Amino acid sequence: MSEEPSQSFFSKIINLFSRKEEIDKTPKTDQPSDEQIEELIQNVLSIKDSIVKEIMIPRVNISSIYENNTLEEVYEIAKNTKHSRYPVFSSDSEKVIGILHVKDLIDIKNDSDFNLIDLLREPKYTPETKSVTSLLEDFKKDKAHLAMVIDEYGMLAGLITIEDILEEIVGEIEDEFYEEKNDEVIKINDKEYIVSSIIEKEKFEEFFNIELNCPEAESLGGFVLKEFGHLPKVGESIKVSNLELIVTSADQRKIKKITVRKID
């Protein structure tokens, strides 16, 4: 497939939101604002120049399952991270042996009925230099939702989902499993959390029992941005006291999610 995808997908979006005369004929309560329309169009145009590496989830931040995990361990990982699909690694962490769909666990009641290998789907791979628009076309054609990302040496660099791409266009897509009160801090395990960049600085300090000493910042994202001195890319990290802050999700405009790890 050509690296330059069909323009139809993006043309349809732009045309849909650009017909002001049609928009004005419908009830105002159903319509996006001019600013939202403009932002959407700009997002569609800017993503055409993006590559997979810029928006993927780096390997270090992947919520993964291993081939030797028990059913109870798999359930615990799914409960804590709340994804619908997981890459399953070999026991030595060297390769991805398949993709697990959580829905395939529904009818499994105990370990005697559980054979993880039998549940796995074939993983899809994509190079980190592939254009985001071309990958989106591939997702549509293959009816896929997730791809493992490989670097120039054929090593696993991360993963990317169709949701990651759509969020670059329409903004953050909230997961229906997350209750609003838990959106800002999601616990992965006792030492690792996914934190929204918009969490108030004071709330973050209270939760992690830390003082950031940055009166000019109102949010965690603002603090991280000031510490870096530039808009960081996914995978960049800083250390603050006993915490490591890793940029987990970001685009060309803002930081979205930050992985917080407690350091011994």
Secondary structure by P-SEA (a helix, b strand, c coil): ccccccaaaaaaaaaaaaaaaaaaaccccccccaaaaaaaaaaaaaacccccccccccccccccccccccaaaaaaaaaaccccbbbbbccccccccccccccccccccccccccccccccbbbbbbccccaaaaaaaaaaacccbbbbbcccccccccccaaaaaaacccbbbbccccccccccccccccbbbbbccccaaaaaaaacccccccccccaaaaaaaaaccccccccccccccbbbbbcccccccccbbbbbbcc
